[in-house]
Amino acid sequence: MKNKFFITTPIYYVNAKPHIGHAYTSVAADILARWNKQQDRKTFLLMGTDEHGLKIQKKAEEAEKDPQQFVDEIAEEFKSLCGKLNINYDNFIRTTDKKHKEAVQKVLQSLYDKGVIYKGTYEGLYCVGCEQFKNKSDLVDGKCPEHNIKPEIIKEESYLLKMEEIQSRLIEKIESDEFKIAPQKRKNEILSFLENNKLKDISISRKNVSWGIPLPFDKKYTTYVWVDAFLNYLTGIGWNGSSEQFAFSGLSEMKWWPPDIQLIGKDILRVHATIWPAILIHLGIELPKQIFVHGHILSGGKKMSKTLGNVIGIDEMLKKFGTDGTRYLLMSAGSFGEDIDMTMERMAEKYNADLANGLGNLTSRILKLSSISNFQFLVSIQLPISDKQFSKKINQLKLDKALEYIWKVVREDNKYIEENKPWELVKTDRKKFEKIMEKLALDLYVISELLIPFMPETSEKIKEALKTEKLNEVLFKRIK
């Protein structure tokens, strides 16, 4: 399919309720999807929840709940968060969906029949927190740096996926950007890992984990949670797990494949850059065009933790700043692709400076000036907006820079009003007043257009205000 845009978020693991990191990825994906829709591209945003594995099995036991009941409740919380953040997804897949489980079993059977999956013995260091095997070089003082726990040494009879034989092909695809990994430092990180470590065939089964998809060729085992999770990117657009469906891609939902962008956090880069492409290579399916890796959210320069008392709750943000305010603060907090540092105090300051005193003030002043002077807005609501600089920033995923570009206009226009004092000109020089107001009205309309993907509700309110020449409600009030 020509002129299409398919974007995915990682499917979120439902061992706990959603947090600010999930909101960050989701809002970024929604912005990119909305932007591409604005460019008249056929767009598909896929999100969902990852619901199997040992960690969830243990969490359900701790909560004294059936695993299915446990994941049902948490999955609803993730869907609810999407609503609160105005995330406009096209499908929300759950790995406990019947069709997904059936497709996963078809894929496993196919790979087993090809000899790509075989029975052997696997021994490795396994972090339950990550649901991943670790190399010794990944550990800090013998512990997983993400979860600060010692990995368990696991040795068991297992079904293995061939990884070693695809290593050279994988390196070539990453080096050539056929399988693009961005930002550049993440590409360098993966290439360094692949060039200095020999990929080992990896276990794709678990013998003592009941909460998972049974292997179709050996029901004593369940599927390793990452294999199950990765396949959502295919099943989420309608793939049933059969090679025939790909053969007739023009007649099926596979018209969306491959993903144009897959957004992930840096903690899951390694598996997305090795196990995921390995599965696709073995299946003979085209690799994603780009995996884009964003950083973590820190607070006060440190990783958020309840012990330090620096956890920022996404519901707390939504209550204080509203939906569009939260979306703005998340995306303007720092370079997308790097770690960002946020505190509630700094966010309140930024909200007041950029939204209440910035955009809200500009909108209020322009509309007030029009009402006291009977100035008629001549801005066409259908006016097409084409801004190459802004487009370039969005297409390069420099989302924070795109917002800076808009706010440069906001600041300049507020300064322009101060310097030209149109409230005085309306009495002394009507012609000059109208020229100034035409510029301000057009700028405000352009701002509202550029804000559509970032702050859709605010954009709509500004446009309505320009149509009616009234601002029935204050866009942003100062907060304490």
C-alpha positions as CSV (number, residue, x, y, z in Angstrom):
1,M,0.0,0.0,0.0
2,K,1.4,3.4,-1.0
3,N,1.3,6.5,1.1
4,K,0.8,4.5,4.4
5,F,2.2,5.0,7.9
6,F,2.3,2.1,10.4
7,I,3.6,2.8,13.9
8,T,3.8,0.6,17.0
9,T,4.5,1.1,20.6
10,P,5.9,-1.7,22.6
11,I,3.1,-3.7,24.2
12,Y,3.0,-2.8,27.8
13,Y,3.7,-5.5,30.4
14,V,0.7,-5.8,32.8
15,N,2.6,-6.9,36.0
16,A,1.7,-3.4,37.4
17,K,-0.4,-0.4,36.7
18,P,0.6,2.1,33.9
19,H,3.1,4.8,34.8
20,I,4.6,8.0,33.3
21,G,6.9,6.0,31.0
22,H,4.0,4.3,29.3
23,A,2.3,7.7,28.9
24,Y,5.5,9.2,27.4
25,T,5.8,6.5,24.7
26,S,2.0,6.5,24.0
27,V,1.8,10.3,23.5
28,A,4.8,10.3,21.2
29,A,3.3,7.6,19.1
30,D,-0.1,9.3,19.0
31,I,1.6,12.6,17.9
32,L,3.3,10.8,15.0
33,A,0.2,9.0,13.9
34,R,-1.9,12.3,14.0
35,W,0.8,14.1,12.1
36,N,0.9,11.5,9.3
37,K,-2.9,11.6,9.1
38,Q,-2.7,15.3,8.6
39,Q,-0.4,14.6,5.7
40,D,-3.2,12.5,4.2
41,R,-1.3,9.2,4.8
42,K,-3.3,6.1,5.6
43,T,-2.2,5.6,9.2
44,F,-2.3,2.8,11.7
45,L,-1.3,3.1,15.3
46,L,-1.0,-0.3,17.1
47,M,-0.8,-0.5,20.9
48,G,-1.5,-3.2,23.4
49,T,-0.6,-5.3,26.5
50,D,1.8,-8.2,27.0
51,E,0.0,-10.5,29.4
52,H,1.9,-13.8,29.9
53,G,5.1,-14.9,31.7
54,L,6.5,-15.8,35.1
55,K,6.4,-12.3,36.5
56,I,2.7,-12.0,35.9
57,Q,2.1,-15.5,37.2
58,K,3.8,-14.6,40.5
59,K,2.0,-11.2,40.7
60,A,-1.4,-12.9,40.3
61,E,-0.5,-15.4,43.0
62,E,0.5,-12.5,45.4
63,A,-2.8,-10.8,44.7
64,E,-4.6,-14.1,45.2
65,K,-6.2,-13.8,41.8
66,D,-6.6,-15.9,38.8
67,P,-4.0,-14.8,36.2
68,Q,-6.7,-14.0,33.6
69,Q,-8.6,-11.9,36.1
70,F,-5.4,-10.1,37.1
71,V,-4.4,-9.2,33.5
72,D,-8.0,-8.2,32.6
73,E,-8.0,-5.6,35.4
74,I,-4.6,-4.2,34.5
75,A,-5.2,-4.2,30.8
76,E,-8.3,-2.0,31.4
77,E,-6.2,0.5,33.3
78,F,-3.9,0.8,30.2
79,K,-6.9,1.3,28.0
80,S,-8.3,3.9,30.4
81,L,-5.0,5.8,30.4
82,C,-5.2,6.0,26.6
83,G,-8.6,7.6,26.9
84,K,-7.3,10.1,29.5
85,L,-4.4,11.1,27.3
86,N,-6.5,11.3,24.1
87,I,-4.6,8.5,22.4
88,N,-6.3,7.7,19.1
89,Y,-5.1,4.1,18.5
90,D,-6.4,2.0,15.7
91,N,-6.1,-1.3,17.5
92,F,-5.3,-2.3,21.1
93,I,-4.1,-5.9,21.1
94,R,-3.9,-8.2,24.1
95,T,-1.7,-11.2,24.0
96,T,-4.4,-13.2,25.7
97,D,-6.7,-12.7,22.7
98,K,-7.7,-16.0,21.2
99,K,-6.7,-15.1,17.7
100,H,-3.2,-13.9,18.8
101,K,-2.6,-17.2,20.7
102,E,-3.7,-19.2,17.7
103,A,-1.4,-17.3,15.4
104,V,1.6,-17.6,17.8
105,Q,1.1,-21.4,17.8
106,K,1.0,-21.5,14.0
107,V,4.3,-19.5,13.8
108,L,6.0,-21.8,16.4
109,Q,4.8,-24.9,14.5
110,S,6.1,-23.5,11.2
111,L,9.5,-22.6,12.7
112,Y,9.7,-26.1,14.4
113,D,8.8,-27.8,11.1
114,K,11.6,-25.8,9.3
115,G,14.1,-27.0,12.0
116,V,14.7,-23.4,13.1
117,I,13.4,-24.4,16.6
118,Y,14.9,-27.5,18.0
119,K,15.2,-29.3,21.4
120,G,18.3,-28.9,23.5
121,T,19.6,-27.7,26.8
122,Y,19.9,-24.1,27.8
123,E,21.9,-22.6,30.6
124,G,22.0,-18.9,31.4
125,L,21.6,-16.0,33.8
126,Y,17.9,-15.1,33.9
127,C,16.4,-11.9,35.3
128,V,12.8,-12.4,36.3
129,G,12.3,-8.6,36.4
130,C,13.3,-8.2,32.8
131,E,12.0,-11.7,31.7
132,Q,15.4,-11.9,29.8
133,F,18.6,-13.9,29.9
134,K,21.6,-11.7,30.6
135,N,25.3,-11.8,29.7
136,K,27.8,-11.3,32.6
137,S,28.8,-8.1,30.9
138,D,25.3,-6.8,31.3
139,L,25.5,-7.0,35.1
140,V,26.7,-4.4,37.7
141,D,28.2,-6.0,40.8
142,G,26.6,-9.3,39.7
143,K,23.1,-7.7,39.6
144,C,20.7,-6.6,36.8
145,P,21.1,-2.8,36.7
146,E,17.5,-2.3,35.8
147,H,16.1,-4.3,38.8
148,N,19.0,-4.5,41.2
149,I,18.6,-8.2,41.7
150,K,20.9,-11.2,41.0
151,P,19.8,-13.2,38.0
152,E,18.9,-16.8,38.6
153,I,21.1,-19.5,37.0
154,I,18.7,-21.5,34.9
155,K,19.7,-24.8,33.2
156,E,16.9,-26.9,31.7
157,E,15.9,-28.9,28.7
158,S,14.4,-26.4,26.4
159,Y,13.4,-25.6,22.8
160,L,15.9,-23.3,21.2
161,L,15.6,-20.7,18.4
162,K,18.6,-20.6,16.0
163,M,20.3,-17.2,16.4
164,E,23.9,-17.8,15.6
165,E,23.3,-18.5,11.9
166,I,21.6,-15.1,11.3
167,Q,24.2,-12.9,13.0
168,S,26.2,-11.8,9.9
169,R,23.0,-11.1,8.0
170,L,21.6,-9.0,10.9
171,I,24.8,-7.0,11.1
172,E,24.6,-6.2,7.4
173,K,21.0,-5.1,7.6
174,I,21.7,-2.8,10.6
175,E,24.8,-1.3,9.0
176,S,23.0,-0.5,5.8
177,D,20.0,0.9,7.6
178,E,17.7,-1.6,5.8
179,F,16.9,-2.3,9.5
180,K,17.4,1.2,10.8
181,I,18.0,1.7,14.5
182,A,17.9,5.3,15.7
183,P,19.3,7.5,17.3
184,Q,22.8,6.8,15.9
185,K,24.2,6.0,19.3
186,R,21.7,3.1,19.8
187,K,22.7,1.7,16.4
188,N,26.4,1.9,17.4
189,E,25.5,0.2,20.7
190,I,23.9,-2.7,19.0
191,L,26.6,-3.1,16.4
192,S,29.2,-3.1,19.1
193,F,27.4,-5.8,21.0
194,L,27.0,-7.9,17.8
195,E,30.6,-7.5,16.8
196,N,31.9,-8.4,20.2
197,N,29.5,-11.2,21.2
198,K,28.6,-14.3,19.4
199,L,24.8,-14.7,19.4
200,K,23.8,-18.0,21.2
201,D,20.7,-19.9,20.2
202,I,18.1,-18.8,22.7
203,S,15.5,-20.7,24.7
204,I,12.0,-20.0,23.5
205,S,10.2,-22.2,26.0
206,R,9.6,-22.5,29.7
207,K,8.8,-25.7,31.5
208,N,7.8,-24.4,34.9
209,V,5.7,-21.4,33.8
210,S,2.0,-22.3,33.4
211,W,0.8,-18.9,32.5
212,G,1.8,-18.8,28.8
213,I,0.9,-20.1,25.4
214,P,1.6,-23.9,25.2
215,L,4.0,-25.0,22.5
216,P,1.9,-26.7,19.8
217,F,4.5,-29.5,19.4
218,D,5.1,-30.1,23.1
219,K,2.3,-29.1,25.5
220,K,4.6,-29.7,28.5
221,Y,6.2,-26.3,27.7
222,T,4.9,-22.7,27.3
223,T,6.3,-20.0,25.0
224,Y,9.0,-17.6,26.2
225,V,7.1,-14.4,26.8
226,W,9.2,-12.3,24.4
227,V,8.5,-14.5,21.4
228,D,4.8,-14.3,22.2
229,A,5.0,-10.5,22.7
230,F,6.9,-9.7,19.5
231,L,4.3,-11.4,17.3
232,N,1.7,-8.8,18.4
233,Y,3.2,-6.5,15.8
234,L,1.9,-8.9,13.2
235,T,-1.2,-10.2,14.7
236,G,-2.3,-6.7,15.7
237,I,-2.9,-5.9,12.0
238,G,-4.7,-9.1,11.3
239,W,-2.1,-11.7,10.5
240,N,-3.3,-15.2,11.4
241,G,0.2,-16.7,11.4
242,S,0.1,-18.4,8.0
243,S,2.7,-17.8,5.2
244,E,-0.2,-17.9,2.7
245,Q,-1.6,-14.7,4.1
246,F,1.7,-12.9,3.4
247,A,1.7,-14.3,-0.1
248,F,-1.5,-12.5,-0.9
249,S,-0.7,-9.4,1.1
250,G,-2.6,-7.1,-1.3
251,L,-5.8,-8.8,-0.3
252,S,-5.3,-8.8,3.4
253,E,-4.5,-6.6,6.4
254,M,-0.8,-7.2,5.7
255,K,-0.9,-4.2,3.4
256,W,0.3,-2.3,6.5
257,W,3.5,-4.3,6.8
258,P,6.3,-3.4,7.5
259,P,6.1,-0.9,10.4
260,D,7.5,2.5,9.4
261,I,8.5,3.2,13.0
262,Q,8.6,1.0,16.1
263,L,8.9,3.1,19.3
264,I,10.6,1.4,22.2
265,G,12.5,2.3,25.4
266,K,16.2,1.8,25.7
267,D,15.8,-1.1,28.2
268,I,14.3,-3.3,25.5
269,L,16.5,-2.5,22.6
270,R,18.7,-5.6,22.8
271,V,15.8,-8.0,22.4
272,H,14.1,-5.9,19.7
273,A,17.4,-5.7,17.8
274,T,18.2,-9.5,18.0
275,I,15.4,-11.9,18.8
276,W,12.7,-9.9,17.0
277,P,14.5,-9.6,13.6
278,A,15.7,-13.2,14.0
279,I,12.1,-14.4,14.1
280,L,11.3,-12.4,11.0
281,I,14.3,-13.5,9.1
282,H,13.5,-17.1,9.8
283,L,9.9,-16.5,8.6
284,G,11.1,-14.7,5.5
285,I,9.2,-11.6,6.4
286,E,10.5,-8.0,5.8
287,L,12.0,-6.3,8.8
288,P,10.6,-3.1,10.2
289,K,11.9,0.1,8.5
290,Q,13.0,1.7,11.7
291,I,13.2,1.1,15.4
292,F,13.4,4.4,17.3
293,V,14.7,4.2,20.9
294,H,13.8,6.8,23.5
295,G,15.4,7.4,26.9
296,H,14.1,7.0,30.4
297,I,12.3,9.6,32.5
298,L,14.3,10.7,35.6
299,S,13.2,12.9,38.4
300,G,15.7,15.2,40.1
301,G,18.5,13.5,38.1
302,K,17.6,10.1,39.6
303,K,15.6,7.1,38.6
304,M,12.1,7.3,40.0
305,S,11.5,5.2,43.1
306,K,9.1,5.2,46.0
307,T,12.0,5.0,48.4
308,L,13.4,8.3,47.2
309,G,9.9,9.8,47.0
310,N,10.4,11.2,43.5
311,V,7.8,9.2,41.6
312,I,5.6,11.3,39.4
313,G,2.2,9.8,38.9
314,I,0.6,10.2,35.5
315,D,-2.8,10.6,37.2
316,E,-1.3,13.4,39.3
317,M,-0.1,15.1,36.2
318,L,-3.5,14.8,34.5
319,K,-5.3,16.2,37.5
320,K,-3.0,19.2,37.8
321,F,-2.3,20.0,34.1
322,G,-5.1,18.5,32.2
323,T,-4.8,16.3,29.1
324,D,-3.2,18.7,26.7
325,G,-1.1,20.3,29.4
326,T,0.3,16.8,30.3
327,R,0.9,15.9,26.6
328,Y,2.8,19.2,26.2
329,L,4.9,18.8,29.3
330,L,5.9,15.2,28.5
331,M,7.0,16.1,24.9
332,S,8.8,19.4,25.7
333,A,10.8,18.0,28.7
334,G,13.9,17.2,26.6
335,S,15.3,15.7,23.5
336,F,13.2,12.7,22.3
337,G,15.7,9.9,22.2
338,E,17.6,10.9,25.3
339,D,16.8,10.6,29.0
340,I,14.7,13.4,30.3
341,D,14.5,14.9,33.8
342,M,11.2,16.0,35.2
343,T,9.9,17.3,38.6
344,M,6.4,18.5,39.5
345,E,7.9,21.9,40.5
346,R,9.7,22.4,37.2
347,M,6.6,21.3,35.3
348,A,4.4,23.7,37.1
349,E,6.8,26.5,36.3
350,K,6.9,25.5,32.6
351,Y,3.1,25.2,32.4
352,N,2.7,28.7,33.7
353,A,5.4,30.2,31.5
354,D,4.6,28.4,28.3
355,L,0.8,27.7,28.5
356,A,-0.8,30.1,30.9
357,N,1.4,33.2,30.3
358,G,2.5,32.1,26.8
359,L,-0.1,30.5,24.5
360,G,-3.2,31.2,26.7
361,N,-2.2,34.9,27.1
362,L,-1.5,35.3,23.4
363,T,-4.9,33.9,22.5
364,S,-6.7,35.9,25.1
365,R,-5.1,39.2,24.0
366,I,-5.8,38.7,20.3
367,L,-9.4,37.9,20.9
368,K,-9.9,40.6,23.4
369,L,-8.4,43.2,21.0
370,S,-10.7,42.0,18.3
371,S,-13.8,42.3,20.5
372,I,-13.1,45.8,21.7
373,S,-12.4,47.0,18.1
374,N,-15.0,45.0,16.1
375,F,-12.1,43.5,14.1
376,Q,-13.4,40.8,11.8
377,F,-11.1,37.8,11.4
378,L,-10.6,37.0,7.7
379,V,-8.6,33.8,8.4
380,S,-10.0,30.9,6.3
381,I,-10.6,27.8,8.4
382,Q,-9.6,25.7,5.4
383,L,-6.2,27.5,4.9
384,P,-3.6,24.9,4.1
385,I,-0.5,25.1,6.3
386,S,2.8,24.0,4.8
387,D,5.9,24.6,6.9
388,K,9.0,22.7,5.8
389,Q,11.1,23.4,8.9
390,F,8.3,22.1,11.2
391,S,7.7,19.1,9.0
392,K,11.4,18.2,9.0
393,K,11.6,18.3,12.8
394,I,8.5,16.0,13.1
395,N,9.8,13.6,10.4
396,Q,13.2,13.3,12.2
397,L,11.3,12.6,15.4
398,K,12.6,15.8,17.0
399,L,9.3,16.3,18.8
400,D,10.7,18.6,21.4
401,K,12.3,20.8,18.7
402,A,8.9,21.0,16.8
403,L,7.3,22.4,20.0
404,E,10.1,24.8,20.5
405,Y,9.5,26.0,16.9
406,I,5.8,26.7,17.7
407,W,6.6,28.5,21.0
408,K,9.1,30.7,19.3
409,V,6.2,32.2,17.3
410,V,4.1,32.4,20.6
411,R,6.9,34.4,22.3
412,E,7.6,36.6,19.3
413,D,3.9,37.5,19.0
414,N,3.5,38.3,22.6
415,K,6.6,40.6,22.3
416,Y,5.1,42.0,19.1
417,I,1.9,43.0,20.9
418,E,3.9,44.7,23.7
419,E,6.1,46.6,21.2
420,N,3.2,47.8,19.0
421,K,0.5,48.5,21.6
422,P,-2.5,47.8,19.3
423,W,-4.9,48.8,22.1
424,E,-3.6,52.4,21.6
425,L,-3.4,52.1,17.8
426,V,-7.1,51.2,17.5
427,K,-7.8,54.8,18.6
428,T,-5.1,56.6,16.6
429,D,-4.2,54.5,13.5
430,R,-7.0,52.1,12.5
431,K,-5.1,51.0,9.3
432,K,-2.0,50.0,11.1
433,F,-4.0,48.4,13.8
434,E,-5.8,46.2,11.3
435,K,-2.5,45.2,9.6
436,I,-1.1,44.1,13.0
437,M,-4.3,42.2,13.9
438,E,-4.2,40.4,10.5
439,K,-0.7,39.2,11.2
440,L,-1.6,38.1,14.8
441,A,-4.8,36.3,13.7
442,L,-3.0,34.5,10.9
443,D,-0.1,33.5,13.3
444,L,-2.6,32.2,15.8
445,Y,-4.3,30.1,13.1
446,V,-1.0,28.7,12.0
447,I,-0.2,27.9,15.7
448,S,-3.5,26.1,16.0
449,E,-2.8,24.0,12.9
450,L,0.7,23.0,14.0
451,L,-0.6,22.1,17.4
452,I,-3.1,19.5,16.1
453,P,-0.9,16.4,16.7
454,F,0.5,17.7,20.0
455,M,-2.5,19.3,21.7
456,P,-5.7,18.4,19.7
457,E,-8.2,19.8,22.2
458,T,-6.4,23.2,22.5
459,S,-6.0,23.4,18.7
460,E,-9.8,23.0,18.3
461,K,-10.6,25.5,21.0
462,I,-8.4,28.2,19.3
463,K,-10.0,27.5,15.9
464,E,-13.5,27.8,17.4
465,A,-12.5,31.0,19.1
466,L,-11.2,32.4,15.8
467,K,-14.5,31.5,14.1
468,T,-16.7,33.1,16.8
469,E,-14.3,35.9,17.8
470,K,-15.0,34.9,21.4
471,L,-13.1,32.8,23.9
472,N,-15.8,31.2,26.0
473,E,-13.4,29.6,28.3
474,V,-9.8,30.3,29.4
475,L,-7.4,28.0,27.6
476,F,-4.9,27.7,30.5
477,K,-5.2,29.2,34.0
478,R,-2.2,29.7,36.2
479,I,-1.6,26.9,38.6
480,K,0.1,26.9,42.0
